[in-house]
Amino acid sequence: MVKAKKVLIVDDDPDIVDSIGLILANESYELCDANSAEDGLTKVQSEHPDLILLDIMMPDGTEGFQFVWRLRNELPADVQNTPVLVLTSIHATTHLRFYPDEGDPQYAPGEYLPVQGFIDKPGSPEELVAKVAEILAESSD
């Protein structure tokens, strides 16, 4: 039997966590969650997820930025390269951009933030499922 891939959802909004959880549970992923960046970093080390779904804007502002930096630079080597998919509404609420406009050849994917993908909230369930599957497939190659 193939072991289910584990996904850690790091988001301070319990409704978002619940809705993402329902979508991914329906796809047979094993789930765990954290409601802050600090809790998320602890869970990365204890749960060893195959993928992290990360919100950027949490109670202390843009905690997601610090989460990625600490994951990639401070945590043990066995979890530093855990793939991260950012789910955020920051593009709708600020002028910050994590990736270039479509067709802008100046920047490579991940150059703004070392993650494997971005979905602007409230993305569709189909988009979420497809992107999660894509990143997990790439990370297992």
C-alpha positions as a Markdown table, in Angstrom:
| # | Residue | x | y | z |
|---|---|---|---|---|
| 1 | Met | 0.0 | 0.0 | 0.0 |
| 2 | Val | 1.3 | 3.5 | -0.9 |
| 3 | Lys | 1.7 | 5.8 | 2.1 |
| 4 | Ala | -0.4 | 9.0 | 1.8 |
| 5 | Lys | 1.5 | 12.2 | 1.3 |
| 6 | Lys | 1.4 | 14.5 | 4.3 |
| 7 | Val | 0.5 | 18.2 | 3.9 |
| 8 | Leu | 1.0 | 20.8 | 6.6 |
| 9 | Ile | -1.4 | 23.8 | 6.4 |
| 10 | Val | 0.0 | 26.9 | 8.0 |
| 11 | Asp | -2.7 | 29.5 | 8.2 |
| 12 | Asp | -4.2 | 31.6 | 11.1 |
| 13 | Asp | -7.8 | 31.4 | 9.6 |
| 14 | Pro | -9.5 | 28.3 | 10.9 |
| 15 | Asp | -12.1 | 28.5 | 8.1 |
| 16 | Ile | -9.4 | 28.4 | 5.5 |
| 17 | Val | -7.7 | 25.5 | 7.3 |
| 18 | Asp | -11.0 | 23.6 | 7.4 |
| 19 | Ser | -11.9 | 24.2 | 3.8 |
| 20 | Ile | -8.4 | 23.3 | 2.5 |
| 21 | Gly | -8.5 | 20.3 | 4.7 |
| 22 | Leu | -11.8 | 19.1 | 3.3 |
| 23 | Ile | -10.5 | 19.5 | -0.3 |
| 24 | Leu | -7.3 | 17.7 | 0.3 |
| 25 | Ala | -8.7 | 14.9 | 2.6 |
| 26 | Asn | -11.0 | 14.1 | -0.3 |
| 27 | Glu | -7.9 | 13.5 | -2.3 |
| 28 | Ser | -6.6 | 11.1 | 0.4 |
| 29 | Tyr | -3.8 | 13.4 | 1.7 |
| 30 | Glu | -2.8 | 13.1 | 5.3 |
| 31 | Leu | -3.2 | 16.5 | 6.9 |
| 32 | Cys | -1.8 | 18.5 | 9.9 |
| 33 | Asp | -2.1 | 22.2 | 10.6 |
| 34 | Ala | -0.6 | 25.1 | 12.4 |
| 35 | Asn | -2.2 | 28.5 | 13.2 |
| 36 | Ser | 1.1 | 30.5 | 13.3 |
| 37 | Ala | 4.5 | 30.6 | 11.7 |
| 38 | Glu | 6.1 | 29.5 | 14.9 |
| 39 | Asp | 3.8 | 26.6 | 15.4 |
| 40 | Gly | 4.3 | 25.7 | 11.7 |
| 41 | Leu | 8.1 | 25.5 | 12.1 |
| 42 | Thr | 7.6 | 23.2 | 15.1 |
| 43 | Lys | 5.3 | 21.0 | 13.2 |
| 44 | Val | 7.6 | 20.8 | 10.2 |
| 45 | Gln | 10.2 | 19.2 | 12.5 |
| 46 | Ser | 7.8 | 16.9 | 14.3 |
| 47 | Glu | 5.5 | 15.9 | 11.4 |
| 48 | His | 8.0 | 15.9 | 8.5 |
| 49 | Pro | 5.4 | 16.9 | 5.9 |
| 50 | Asp | 5.9 | 16.2 | 2.2 |
| 51 | Leu | 4.4 | 19.7 | 1.4 |
| 52 | Ile | 3.7 | 22.9 | 3.3 |
| 53 | Leu | 0.7 | 25.1 | 2.3 |
| 54 | Leu | 1.6 | 28.5 | 3.7 |
| 55 | Asp | -0.3 | 31.8 | 4.2 |
| 56 | Ile | 1.8 | 34.9 | 4.2 |
| 57 | Met | -0.3 | 37.4 | 6.1 |
| 58 | Met | -0.9 | 36.1 | 9.7 |
| 59 | Pro | -1.5 | 38.0 | 12.9 |
| 60 | Asp | 2.0 | 39.6 | 13.2 |
| 61 | Gly | 1.9 | 40.8 | 9.6 |
| 62 | Thr | 3.9 | 39.0 | 6.9 |
| 63 | Glu | 4.9 | 36.0 | 9.1 |
| 64 | Gly | 5.1 | 33.8 | 6.0 |
| 65 | Phe | 8.2 | 35.5 | 4.8 |
| 66 | Gln | 10.0 | 34.8 | 8.0 |
| 67 | Phe | 8.7 | 31.2 | 8.0 |
| 68 | Val | 10.3 | 30.5 | 4.6 |
| 69 | Trp | 13.6 | 32.2 | 5.6 |
| 70 | Arg | 13.8 | 30.2 | 8.8 |
| 71 | Leu | 12.7 | 26.9 | 7.1 |
| 72 | Arg | 15.4 | 27.3 | 4.5 |
| 73 | Asn | 18.2 | 28.6 | 6.7 |
| 74 | Glu | 17.7 | 27.6 | 10.4 |
| 75 | Leu | 15.9 | 24.3 | 10.5 |
| 76 | Pro | 17.7 | 20.9 | 10.3 |
| 77 | Ala | 18.8 | 19.8 | 6.9 |
| 78 | Asp | 16.3 | 16.9 | 6.7 |
| 79 | Val | 13.4 | 19.5 | 6.5 |
| 80 | Gln | 15.0 | 22.6 | 4.9 |
| 81 | Asn | 14.0 | 21.6 | 1.4 |
| 82 | Thr | 10.4 | 20.7 | 2.2 |
| 83 | Pro | 8.4 | 22.1 | -0.8 |
| 84 | Val | 6.2 | 25.2 | 0.0 |
| 85 | Leu | 3.1 | 26.3 | -1.8 |
| 86 | Val | 2.0 | 29.8 | -0.8 |
| 87 | Leu | -1.7 | 30.5 | -0.6 |
| 88 | Thr | -2.2 | 34.2 | -0.1 |
| 89 | Ser | -4.4 | 37.2 | -0.6 |
| 90 | Ile | -1.5 | 39.6 | -0.3 |
| 91 | His | -1.7 | 40.5 | -4.0 |
| 92 | Ala | -5.3 | 41.7 | -3.5 |
| 93 | Thr | -4.5 | 43.7 | -0.4 |
| 94 | Thr | -1.0 | 45.2 | -1.0 |
| 95 | His | 1.3 | 46.2 | -3.9 |
| 96 | Leu | 3.7 | 43.5 | -3.0 |
| 97 | Arg | 4.3 | 40.9 | -5.7 |
| 98 | Phe | 5.9 | 37.4 | -5.3 |
| 99 | Tyr | 6.2 | 36.7 | -8.9 |
| 100 | Pro | 6.4 | 38.7 | -12.2 |
| 101 | Asp | 3.4 | 39.5 | -14.3 |
| 102 | Glu | 2.7 | 36.9 | -16.9 |
| 103 | Gly | 5.1 | 37.1 | -19.8 |
| 104 | Asp | 7.8 | 39.0 | -17.9 |
| 105 | Pro | 11.0 | 37.1 | -18.8 |
| 106 | Gln | 13.1 | 39.1 | -16.4 |
| 107 | Tyr | 12.6 | 36.9 | -13.3 |
| 108 | Ala | 12.7 | 33.1 | -12.8 |
| 109 | Pro | 10.1 | 31.3 | -10.7 |
| 110 | Gly | 11.0 | 31.3 | -7.1 |
| 111 | Glu | 13.4 | 34.2 | -7.4 |
| 112 | Tyr | 11.3 | 36.4 | -5.2 |
| 113 | Leu | 10.7 | 33.8 | -2.5 |
| 114 | Pro | 12.3 | 30.3 | -2.5 |
| 115 | Val | 9.1 | 28.4 | -2.7 |
| 116 | Gln | 7.7 | 26.0 | -5.3 |
| 117 | Gly | 4.4 | 27.8 | -6.2 |
| 118 | Phe | 1.8 | 30.5 | -5.5 |
| 119 | Ile | -2.0 | 30.5 | -5.5 |
| 120 | Asp | -3.8 | 33.7 | -5.0 |
| 121 | Lys | -6.7 | 33.3 | -2.5 |
| 122 | Pro | -9.4 | 32.4 | -2.9 |
| 123 | Gly | -8.2 | 30.0 | -5.7 |
| 124 | Ser | -10.4 | 27.2 | -6.8 |
| 125 | Pro | -10.4 | 23.7 | -5.3 |
| 126 | Glu | -9.4 | 22.3 | -8.7 |
| 127 | Glu | -6.4 | 24.7 | -8.9 |
| 128 | Leu | -5.3 | 23.7 | -5.4 |
| 129 | Val | -5.5 | 20.0 | -6.0 |
| 130 | Ala | -3.7 | 20.3 | -9.3 |
| 131 | Lys | -0.9 | 22.4 | -7.9 |
| 132 | Val | -0.4 | 20.2 | -4.8 |
| 133 | Ala | -0.2 | 17.1 | -7.1 |
| 134 | Glu | 2.2 | 18.9 | -9.4 |
| 135 | Ile | 4.6 | 20.0 | -6.6 |
| 136 | Leu | 4.5 | 16.6 | -4.9 |
| 137 | Ala | 5.2 | 14.8 | -8.2 |
| 138 | Glu | 8.2 | 17.2 | -8.9 |
| 139 | Ser | 9.6 | 16.7 | -5.4 |
| 140 | Ser | 9.5 | 12.9 | -5.6 |
| 141 | Asp | 11.5 | 12.8 | -8.8 |
